[in-house]
């Protein structure tokens, strides 16, 4: 069973933003970087 990476990252980022709102900028930045790298690799 193949699990896509982007939805899992989105869910984890959403949970972290709800749990620790002050890390919002870092979480968004990491998400954008990871999403960009994944789309370049594909």
C-alpha positions in Angstrom: 0.0 0.0 0.0 1.5 3.3 -1.1 1.1 6.2 1.2 1.5 9.7 -0.3 3.8 12.0 1.6 2.2 15.4 1.1 -1.2 14.6 2.9 0.7 13.1 5.8 2.9 16.1 6.1 -0.1 18.4 5.9 -1.9 16.6 8.8 1.2 16.6 11.0 1.8 20.3 10.3 -1.8 21.1 11.1 -1.7 19.2 14.4 1.6 20.9 15.3 0.1 24.4 14.5 -2.9 23.6 16.7 -0.7 22.3 19.5 2.1 25.0 19.3 0.8 28.1 17.5 4.0 30.1 18.1 5.9 27.7 15.7 3.5 28.5 12.8 6.2 30.3 10.7 8.7 27.5 11.1 6.1 24.8 10.4 4.9 26.6 7.2 8.5 27.1 6.0 9.4 23.5 6.6 6.2 22.3 4.8 6.9 24.5 1.8 10.5 23.3 1.6 9.6 19.7 1.9 6.7 20.0 -0.7 9.1 21.8 -3.1 11.7 19.1 -2.7 9.2 16.3 -3.2 7.8 17.9 -6.3 11.3 18.3 -7.8 12.2 14.7 -7.1 9.0 13.3 -8.8 
